[in-house]
Amino acid sequence: MRVLIVEDEPNLRQQLSNTLVGAGYAVDQASDGEEGHYLGSTEQYDAIILDLGLPEVDGLTVLDRWRKEGKTTPVLVLTARDSWSDKVAGLDAGADDYVAKPFQSEELIARLRALIRRASGNASAELTAGDIRLDTRSGKVTRAGEPVKLTAQEYKLLSYLLHHKGKVVSRTELIEHIYDQDFDRDSNTIEVFVTRIRKKLGSDVITTIRGMGYSLDEPGTPPPA
C-alpha cells in the first residue's frame, strides 16, 4: 500500500516515514501544503497522513481542495491541536479519522490499516481468499493453516490484490500503489512477483486477464469478463 505523508516538521516526517516503511508501506513525503496538494491530486495513494498546521497552504484548505476535486483517498489528520473544534473542522472538511500529537506509532498504523480496509470494503483485519489468509496486523500469510514466507514486495502485491478481491487490477495500478514515486515504472518486476506468488501459494491464486491485468478471487469463481 502506498501512503503520502504531508508534514512540515522534518524529524517527525522522517520518523513517520521510517515507521511506515518498516511496516511495509511505500511512502512519499511532502513538507508543505502546496506540495502535498499537488502530490495528492496527481499521484495514486491508498491513504494520506495530513498535518493541519502546514506552511504555504494549511491542511484544512488542502483537504477541502482534494474533496472538491473528487479525490476520495482516505485521509488521517495529524495535528497538535487538541480542541474539539479543530477535530470537528477536520472531519467536516472530509477527513476520515484523526490522531492528536503526541501519539503512539502503533495507534497511528492501526488507524491507517483500518482506513485502508474500510475504503476497499473490508471490515476485518484478516483478508481471505479460500484457504489463503493474510493478517494485516501481524503481516503473516498462511495457506491451509501453514505459514508462507513472502518477500516484502510479494506481500505488498498480494495484500493489494486481496484488498481488491474480485476486481481486475492493472499492472500500472499495482506499480502506482506498491512503489513510491521514485520507482522505475517501466520495470517488469510485477510479472516476476506474480510468478513467485503463484509458486508459493498455487498457480491458480492469481488470474491473468489478458490485456487488462490481474485478478484474485475465491477459488471456483469465474474470472472477470
C-alpha positions as CSV (number, residue, x, y, z in Angstrom):
1,M,0.0,0.0,0.0
2,R,1.2,3.5,-0.9
3,V,0.9,6.4,1.6
4,L,1.6,10.1,1.4
5,I,2.8,12.0,4.5
6,V,2.2,15.8,4.5
7,E,4.1,17.1,7.5
8,D,6.3,20.2,7.8
9,E,8.4,19.1,10.8
10,P,11.4,17.3,9.3
11,N,12.2,14.9,12.1
12,L,8.6,13.8,12.6
13,R,8.1,13.4,8.9
14,Q,11.1,11.2,8.6
15,Q,10.2,9.3,11.7
16,L,6.8,8.6,10.3
17,S,8.2,7.6,7.0
18,N,10.7,5.2,8.6
19,T,7.9,3.7,10.7
20,L,5.6,3.1,7.8
21,V,8.3,1.8,5.5
22,G,9.2,-0.7,8.3
23,A,5.5,-1.7,8.4
24,G,5.6,-2.5,4.7
25,Y,4.2,0.7,3.1
26,A,5.6,2.6,0.1
27,V,5.9,6.2,1.3
28,D,6.1,9.6,-0.4
29,Q,6.6,12.8,1.6
30,A,5.6,16.5,1.3
31,S,6.8,19.3,3.6
32,D,4.2,22.0,2.8
33,G,0.6,22.3,1.7
34,E,1.3,23.2,-1.9
35,E,3.5,20.2,-2.5
36,G,1.1,18.0,-0.5
37,H,-1.9,19.1,-2.5
38,Y,-0.1,18.5,-5.8
39,L,1.0,15.0,-4.9
40,G,-2.4,14.1,-3.5
41,S,-4.0,15.3,-6.7
42,T,-1.7,13.8,-9.3
43,E,-0.5,10.5,-7.7
44,Q,-2.4,7.4,-6.5
45,Y,-2.4,6.7,-2.8
46,D,-4.2,4.3,-0.6
47,A,-4.2,6.8,2.3
48,I,-2.8,10.2,3.2
49,I,-1.5,11.4,6.6
50,L,-2.1,15.2,6.7
51,D,-0.9,17.7,9.3
52,L,-3.2,20.7,9.7
53,G,-0.5,23.2,10.7
54,L,1.3,23.4,7.3
55,P,3.2,26.3,5.7
56,E,2.1,27.7,2.3
57,V,-1.4,26.3,2.5
58,D,-2.9,24.9,5.7
59,G,-4.1,21.3,6.0
60,L,-7.8,22.1,6.1
61,T,-7.6,24.0,2.8
62,V,-5.6,21.2,1.2
63,L,-8.2,18.6,2.3
64,D,-11.1,20.8,1.2
65,R,-9.4,21.2,-2.3
66,W,-9.0,17.4,-2.6
67,R,-12.6,16.7,-1.8
68,K,-13.9,19.4,-4.2
69,E,-11.7,17.8,-6.9
70,G,-13.4,14.5,-6.2
71,K,-10.5,12.8,-4.5
72,T,-11.8,10.1,-2.2
73,T,-8.5,8.8,-0.8
74,P,-8.8,8.1,3.0
75,V,-7.2,11.0,5.0
76,L,-5.9,10.7,8.5
77,V,-5.5,14.1,10.0
78,L,-2.4,14.6,12.2
79,T,-2.5,17.6,14.4
80,A,-1.2,19.1,17.6
81,R,-4.4,21.0,18.1
82,D,-6.4,19.3,20.8
83,S,-9.6,21.3,20.9
84,W,-12.9,19.6,19.8
85,S,-13.5,22.4,17.3
86,D,-10.3,21.6,15.3
87,K,-11.2,17.9,15.2
88,V,-14.7,18.8,14.1
89,A,-13.4,21.1,11.4
90,G,-11.1,18.4,10.1
91,L,-13.8,15.8,9.9
92,D,-16.2,18.3,8.3
93,A,-13.6,19.2,5.7
94,G,-13.5,15.5,4.6
95,A,-11.0,13.7,7.0
96,D,-11.8,10.1,7.7
97,D,-10.0,10.0,11.1
98,Y,-7.6,12.0,13.2
99,V,-4.7,11.5,15.7
100,A,-3.5,14.2,18.0
101,K,0.2,14.8,18.8
102,P,1.9,13.3,20.7
103,F,0.8,9.9,19.5
104,Q,1.9,6.2,19.6
105,S,3.2,4.8,16.3
106,E,1.2,1.6,16.9
107,E,-2.1,3.6,17.1
108,L,-1.4,5.6,14.0
109,I,-0.6,2.4,12.0
110,A,-3.6,0.6,13.3
111,R,-5.9,3.6,12.3
112,L,-4.2,3.7,8.9
113,R,-4.8,0.0,8.3
114,A,-8.4,0.4,9.3
115,L,-8.9,3.3,6.9
116,I,-7.4,1.4,4.0
117,R,-9.5,-1.7,4.8
118,R,-12.8,0.3,5.0
119,A,-12.0,2.1,1.8
120,S,-11.7,-1.3,0.0
121,G,-14.8,-2.7,1.7
122,N,-13.0,-5.0,4.2
123,A,-14.1,-4.8,7.8
124,S,-11.9,-7.5,9.1
125,A,-8.1,-7.2,9.8
126,E,-7.8,-10.6,8.2
127,L,-8.1,-10.8,4.4
128,T,-9.0,-14.1,2.9
129,A,-9.4,-16.0,-0.4
130,G,-10.3,-19.7,0.0
131,D,-7.7,-21.1,2.4
132,I,-5.3,-18.2,2.0
133,R,-5.2,-15.8,5.0
134,L,-3.3,-12.5,5.3
135,D,-3.3,-10.9,8.7
136,T,-2.8,-7.1,8.2
137,R,-1.9,-6.7,11.9
138,S,0.9,-9.2,12.0
139,G,1.9,-9.4,8.3
140,K,1.6,-13.2,8.4
141,V,0.4,-15.2,5.4
142,T,-0.9,-18.8,5.6
143,R,-2.4,-21.3,3.2
144,A,-4.5,-24.1,4.7
145,G,-3.1,-23.0,8.1
146,E,0.6,-23.4,7.0
147,P,2.8,-20.3,7.1
148,V,4.0,-19.0,3.8
149,K,7.1,-16.8,3.6
150,L,6.8,-13.9,1.2
151,T,9.3,-11.1,0.4
152,A,8.3,-7.6,1.2
153,Q,7.3,-6.8,-2.4
154,E,5.4,-10.1,-2.8
155,Y,3.5,-9.3,0.4
156,K,2.6,-5.8,-0.9
157,L,1.3,-7.2,-4.2
158,L,-0.7,-10.0,-2.6
159,S,-2.1,-7.6,0.0
160,Y,-3.3,-5.1,-2.7
161,L,-5.0,-7.8,-4.7
162,L,-6.7,-9.2,-1.6
163,H,-7.9,-5.7,-0.6
164,H,-9.4,-5.5,-4.1
165,K,-10.6,-9.1,-4.3
166,G,-12.7,-9.9,-7.4
167,K,-11.6,-6.9,-9.3
168,V,-9.3,-6.6,-12.2
169,V,-6.2,-4.7,-11.2
170,S,-3.9,-3.4,-14.0
171,R,-0.2,-3.6,-13.9
172,T,0.0,0.2,-13.8
173,E,-2.3,0.3,-10.8
174,L,-0.2,-2.2,-9.0
175,I,3.0,-0.3,-9.7
176,E,1.4,3.0,-8.6
177,H,0.2,1.5,-5.3
178,I,3.1,-0.7,-4.1
179,Y,6.0,1.6,-5.0
180,D,6.9,5.2,-4.2
181,Q,7.1,7.9,-6.8
182,D,10.9,7.4,-7.5
183,F,10.4,3.8,-8.7
184,D,11.2,3.0,-12.3
185,R,7.7,2.4,-13.6
186,D,8.9,0.7,-16.8
187,S,10.1,-2.3,-14.8
188,N,8.7,-5.8,-15.5
189,T,9.0,-6.8,-11.8
190,I,5.2,-7.1,-11.3
191,E,5.2,-10.2,-13.6
192,V,8.1,-11.6,-11.6
193,F,6.4,-11.2,-8.3
194,V,3.1,-12.7,-9.6
195,T,5.1,-15.7,-10.8
196,R,6.8,-16.1,-7.4
197,I,3.5,-15.8,-5.5
198,R,1.9,-18.5,-7.7
199,K,4.8,-20.8,-6.9
200,K,4.3,-20.3,-3.2
201,L,0.5,-20.2,-3.0
202,G,-0.6,-22.1,-6.1
203,S,-0.8,-21.5,-9.8
204,D,-4.5,-20.6,-9.7
205,V,-4.3,-18.0,-6.9
206,I,-3.9,-15.0,-9.3
207,T,-5.6,-14.9,-12.7
208,T,-4.1,-13.0,-15.6
209,I,-6.7,-11.2,-17.6
210,R,-5.2,-10.7,-21.0
211,G,-4.7,-7.0,-21.9
212,M,-6.2,-5.8,-18.6
213,G,-4.2,-7.0,-15.6
214,Y,-4.6,-9.5,-12.7
215,S,-7.5,-10.7,-10.6
216,L,-7.6,-12.6,-7.3
217,D,-10.9,-14.2,-6.2
218,E,-12.4,-17.0,-4.2
219,P,-11.5,-20.4,-5.7
220,G,-14.0,-21.6,-8.2
221,T,-15.2,-18.1,-9.0
222,P,-15.2,-17.5,-12.8
223,P,-12.6,-14.8,-13.7
224,P,-14.0,-11.3,-14.6
225,A,-15.0,-10.9,-18.2
